[in-house]
Amino acid sequence: MRSVLIELGPWEPWVGAALAVVLATLAVVGDVRERRRAGIQPALTPGRALLLAAAGAAAGLLAYNLVNRYGPVKVRSWGTMLMVAFGAGLWWMARDTRDSEDLTPDALIDLTIVCLIGAVIGSRLLSAALNWQEFAGRPGDLLHIWEGGLSYHGGVAGGLLAGSIFVVRRKFGYGRMADLVAPGLALGYAIARIGCFLNGCCYGVPTDLPWGVCFPALQEAGQPPVRVHPTQFYASAMSLAIFGLLLWIRPRLRRAGQLGLLYLVAYSAGRFVIEFWRKGATAKVFPPLAPLTEAQTASIVIALIAGTWLILDALRHPMGDEVERQ
């Protein structure tokens, strides 16, 4: 496993100079593209170019100095894959709305940032609530999100709450946005679970199957290697399958919001099954509903709510009704 992808720093002076040049160039080029897209003329003036280049160079030199002073800076696998996951989700939403007049790239970026912040806060708070003994003596560790320890169900709740506020304030159709986000969420989740594998967390129980994996954290001195289920990959495969299902069934759904509800049902069902391979390893039993795990309990609740909502919506609007998905 590789919980740390790379370490940045200490850097030679030429790296700082190169970083300053690259960021200065990107600042100028990026501004020119934005102004041309907006139809602003002239696209660039000498004074503006000098100002942007100076700002980019200053940012590069600042990054160089910070890394050399506090480095080496560890770039962790889990946090990196989480950012890649959100980038993939944003790319898919942008691809899905390339012909839309109101859902501009800027609006999608704003939505993604809002959901990201809400998801991180929600997932960390739920994880801390379920594992309070680990944080009670070290409350400062709540901020160490790059080390993992985030609950997906808490992230969904936090992201939904933050995204809902954004959608209502911007007056976008709620069902339409839920349908738009669902495939991107499934794609991003598949990537994020690869980060869990690299980080060595969220693994399963011991197994003799040929694809069992030995994680360094489970090895004890003088003991034979312990092979466990790579449930991170199970979750990734499940989410990719859900992604394909959503794309296949989307043209057959005729009510806004149904695709989003279907995603919640499908994910909950898949997570419920995968938890059987994690129970006793990285999944805790929920005492009031033992032997179910905490995630299985949450999955049942979410599936019941989303499934009931989906069925009631279908009953209110039979297939014969001509209802657009707007």
N, C-alpha and C positions, 0 to 999 in steps of 0.2 A: 504494500500500500504506500501511498505517498501523500501524507496529509499536508506537506508543504511543497508546492510546485517549484518555486524558485525563491532565492534570496537576493534582494536588490541591495547593492552596496557592499563595502565602500567602493566608490567610483573614482576613476581617474579623471583629471580635469577635462580631457578631451570629450568624455561622455557628457559632462555638463554643457560644454559648448555645442555638441551635436544636438542635445535635447532642446537647448534654447533655439537653435535654428529650425528644428522640426516643428516645434510648437508655434514659432513665429510664422512659419509658412502656412501651417494649418489654420491659424487665426485669420490670415489674409484671404486665403483661398475659400475658406468657409463663409466669410462675410460676403465675398464677391458672388458666390453661388446663391446665397440667400437674397441678396439685393436684386440679382438678375431674375430670380424666380418671382420676386414681388413686383418686378417691373420698375424698379427704382433706377433712375439715371442721374448722374453717371454712376456706373457700378462701383467705381473706386476713384478716390482722389488721392494725390500724393500725401496730403496731411493725414487722411484717415488710414492709409496704408502704413505710414510710419507709426501712428499711434497703436494700431493693432499688432504690428510686428514687435513693437516695444513691450506691449502687454504679454504677448506670447513668450518672448524671450525671458521676460522677468519671471513668468510662471515656471519656465524650464529651469532657470537658475535657482529659484526658490526650492523646487523639488530636489535638485541636486544637493543643495546645502542641507536640507532636512534629512535626506537619506544618509549623507555622510556624517551628520551629527548624531542621529539616533539609530542608524542602521547597524547591521543589515536588516532590512525590512523583509519580513517573511510574507510571501504571497501564498495564502492557504488554498488548498484544493477546493474545499467545500464552499468558501465564499466566492471563489472564482467561478465555479460551476453554477452557483446561484445567480450571479450576474449574467452568465451566458444564457441561463434558462430564461431570465426575464427579457434578454435581448432577442432570443428566438421567439418568444411569445409576442413581443412587440412587432417583430418582422412579419410574423404570420398575420397579425391584425392589420398591419399596413398593406399587406398583399391582398387581404380580403376586402379592403375598403378603398382600393386604388381608384375606383370610379365614383366614389361617394363625394358629394358636394359639401356636406356638413362635417363629416368625420375626417378632418384634415390630419396630416402627420403630427402637427403641433398638439392637437387635441388628444391624439393617441399617446403621445409622449407624456403629456400631463396626466392622463389617466393611469399610465403605467407607473409613473413616479408615485402618485397618490396611493395606488394599490400596493406598491412595494413597501412604502413606509407603513401603511396599515397592517400589511401581512407580517412584516418583521416584528412590529410591536405586539400584535396579537399572538403570534406564534411563541414569542419569548415569554409573554405573560402567562400563557397557559402552561408552557413547559415549566416555568418557575412554580406555578401553583401546584402542579402535579408532583414536583420534586423539590418542595420547599426546604426540606432538611439540608439539601445540598447548597442552597443559597442563603439560608438564614444567617450563617456565620460569616458569609462573604458576599454581602449585597452588591459589592462592586462588580462581581462576576456577571451580573445581569447584562452588563454592557459588552461582554466578550462574545458577541454573536458569531464572530468568525471561527470560534472553536466548536460550533454546532450547538446542539441542545435547543432546537426549535421544533414546535409541534405543528404538523401540517394542518390539523383541524383548527388550531388557533390561528394559523396563517390565513386559512380560508375565511374564518369569521372576521378577522381584522381587515383583510383585503376587501371582503364584501361590504363591510360597514363603511370603510373609507371610499371605496368605489361608488357605493350607493349615494353618499353625500355629494360626490363629484357629479354623478349623472343627474341627480335632481337639480343641483345648482346650475348645471349647463343645459338643462331641459332636453336631454337626449332620452329616447325611449328606453325604459328600463329593461324590458324583455329583449329588445333588439341588442342592447349592450351585453346582456347575459349570453345571448347566442353568439355574439362576436368573440367574447372572451373565452368561452368554453374550449374550443379547439386549441387556442394558444396556451391555455392553462395546462391542458393535457400534454402538449408538446414540451412545455417548459418543465413540467414535473418529471418527465422521463429523463431530461438532462440533469436536473437537480439531484436525482437519486444516484447518478454516476458520481457526483461529488461526495455523497454519503459513502460509496464504496471506497473511493480514494482516501477518505478521512478515516475509514475503519470503524464506522458506527452503523447502527441499524441493521446489523447482521442477524442471522437466524440461529437455530439450534444445531447441535452437532449432527453430522450426516456421514454416511459411507458412500454417497453417490459420487460418481467420478468428477462432477463439477463443483464439489465442495471446495471451499477456499480457507486457507490458513491466514488469519489476521495476526499481526505481531502482538497486538495488545492481549491476545488470548494465550500466548506462549508462556510457559513457566519453565524455569531453569531445570534441566535434567528430566523434563517430561516430554513424551512424544507430541508431535504437532496435533492440534485440534482442528479438524476440518468442519466447517459449518456451512449452512445454506447461505448463498449470496443473495439474500432477499432483496438487496438493493437492485440487483438486476431483474429479479422477478417483478418488482414494482415498476421499473423502467419499461419492461416488455408489456406489462399490463396497461400502462399509460399510453404506449404507442398503439396498442390494439384499440383502446378507447378513442384515441385520435382518429384512427382509420374508421371506426364505427360512426363517429360524429360526422365525418365528411361524407360517408356513404348515405347516412339517413337524413342529412340536412335537407336535401331537395324534396324529401317526402313529408317533411313537417310543414304545417301551414299556419301555425300560431307562434307569434313572437314569445320567446321565453321557454319554449318546449325543449330546445336544444340544451340550454343551460340546466334545466331540471334533469334532463336525461343524463347529462354528465355527472351530476351529483349522485344519481342512483347508481350509475355504472362504476364510478370510482369507489363508492361506499361498498358495493358488492365485492369488488376486487380486493380492496383493503381488508375487508372482513376475512377473506380466504387467506391472504398472505400472512395475517396475524397469527395463524395457527403454526406457522414455521418460525415466528419470532417469539411466541409466548415462552417465558422462562429464560429468554436470552436478553433481548433488548425491548421487550414489550411487557408491561406490568399488568397483572390481573387487577380488575376493578372489583374490590371486595363485595360491594352490594350485589353485584351480578356475576360473581365467580361461577364458573371458570372463564368468563369472558374478559378480554383485556379492555383497557381504557379506550383504545382506538376502535375496537369492535363495538363497544357500547355507543361511542359517538357515531360510528358508521350506521348502526341500526337507526338511531334517532334521525340522522340526516336523510337516510334512504326512505324512512317512513314519511317524513314531512314532504320531501321532494316528490316521492312517488304518489302520495295522496293528492298533492297539488296538480301533478301531471294528469292523473286520472280524472279528477274533477274538471279540469280545463277541457279535456277531451270530451267529457259527457256534456258539458255546456255548449260545446261547439262540435257537433257531429261532422263526420267526413264530408257530408253533402254540402255543408255551409261553405260558401266562397269567402274565406277570410284571408286577407293578405298578411304576410309576416313582416310587419313594419314596426 
